[in-house]
């Protein structure tokens, strides 16, 4: 699966996803680090990548056709907790189901929103 991890996602998470066989684009340490959310969104959609982030601003796309979004929203986040919730979220949803899904992983629950399907 093609994934774009925002810079607020732990390096360990990106590496674990790669180890699981995913094509992971990590913008941390590149010229794209710190890019505007609209540009990040555009890139994830242009490259048809699932976007993984902690930025709740991406919930505004829940009704828009997209390649998938996983947002981690924790009360007291740290690298370990973020990593754990991302890996749990990825294991709960099959790869072929991500298109059009916006999943918000909270401390104890996950919320799932289904948008319209992207035209291919």
C-alpha positions in Angstrom: 0.0 0.0 0.0 1.2 3.5 -0.8 1.3 5.7 2.4 2.4 9.3 3.1 3.3 9.9 6.8 3.2 13.4 8.1 6.2 14.7 10.0 4.3 14.3 13.3 4.2 10.5 12.9 7.1 8.7 14.6 10.0 7.5 12.5 9.6 4.1 14.0 6.0 3.9 12.7 7.2 4.7 9.1 9.9 2.0 9.4 7.4 -0.6 10.8 5.1 0.1 7.9 7.9 -0.3 5.5 8.9 -3.6 7.2 5.3 -4.7 6.6 5.8 -4.2 2.9 4.2 -0.8 2.4 5.6 1.9 0.1 6.0 4.7 2.7 6.8 8.3 1.8 8.1 10.2 4.9 8.6 13.9 4.4 10.6 14.3 7.6 14.1 15.5 6.8 13.2 16.4 3.2 12.6 19.8 1.5 8.9 19.0 1.9 9.1 19.0 5.7 6.8 21.7 7.1 4.8 22.0 3.9 1.4 23.5 4.0 -1.4 21.1 4.8 -3.1 21.8 1.4 0.1 20.9 -0.4 0.5 17.8 1.7 -3.1 16.8 0.9 -2.6 17.4 -2.7 0.5 15.3 -2.8 -1.1 12.4 -1.0 -4.0 12.5 -3.5 -1.9 12.9 -6.6 0.2 9.9 -5.6 -2.8 8.0 -4.4 -1.4 7.5 -0.9 -3.1 6.9 2.4 -2.3 10.0 4.6 -1.3 9.3 8.2 -1.2 12.3 10.5 -2.1 13.7 13.9 -3.5 16.9 12.4 -7.3 17.0 13.0 -7.6 19.7 10.2 -7.7 16.9 7.7 -11.1 15.8 9.0 -12.5 18.5 6.6 -12.0 16.0 3.8 -14.2 13.3 5.2 -16.9 14.0 2.6 -14.5 14.4 -0.3 -13.2 11.5 -2.5 -9.7 10.6 -1.4 -7.2 7.8 -1.0 -7.7 7.4 2.7 -6.8 9.2 5.9 -5.7 8.0 9.3 -5.7 10.6 12.0 -4.4 9.9 15.5 -6.0 12.2 18.2 -4.8 11.3 21.7 -5.4 13.2 25.0 -1.7 12.9 26.0 0.2 11.9 22.9 3.7 10.6 22.9 5.7 8.8 20.2 4.9 5.4 21.7 1.2 6.0 21.9 1.0 7.5 18.4 2.9 4.5 17.0 0.7 2.0 18.8 -2.5 3.6 17.5 -1.3 3.8 13.9 -0.3 0.2 13.8 -3.6 -0.8 15.5 -5.6 1.2 13.0 -3.7 -0.3 10.0 -4.3 -3.8 11.3 -8.0 -3.3 11.8 -8.7 -2.1 8.2 -7.9 -4.1 5.1 -5.8 -2.4 2.4 -8.5 -2.5 -0.2 -11.0 -0.7 2.2 -8.9 2.4 2.8 -10.0 4.4 -0.3 -12.6 6.9 0.8 -12.1 6.1 4.5 -11.2 8.7 7.1 -10.4 7.0 10.4 -9.8 8.9 13.6 -8.0 6.9 16.2 -8.6 8.2 19.7 -7.3 6.8 23.0 -9.9 4.0 23.3 -12.2 4.3 20.2 -12.0 4.8 16.5 -14.4 6.8 14.3 -14.8 5.9 10.7 -16.2 8.2 8.0 -16.8 6.9 4.4 -16.5 9.5 1.6 -17.5 9.0 -2.0 -15.2 6.8 -4.0 -12.4 8.4 -6.1 -12.8 8.1 -9.8 -10.1 6.0 -11.3 
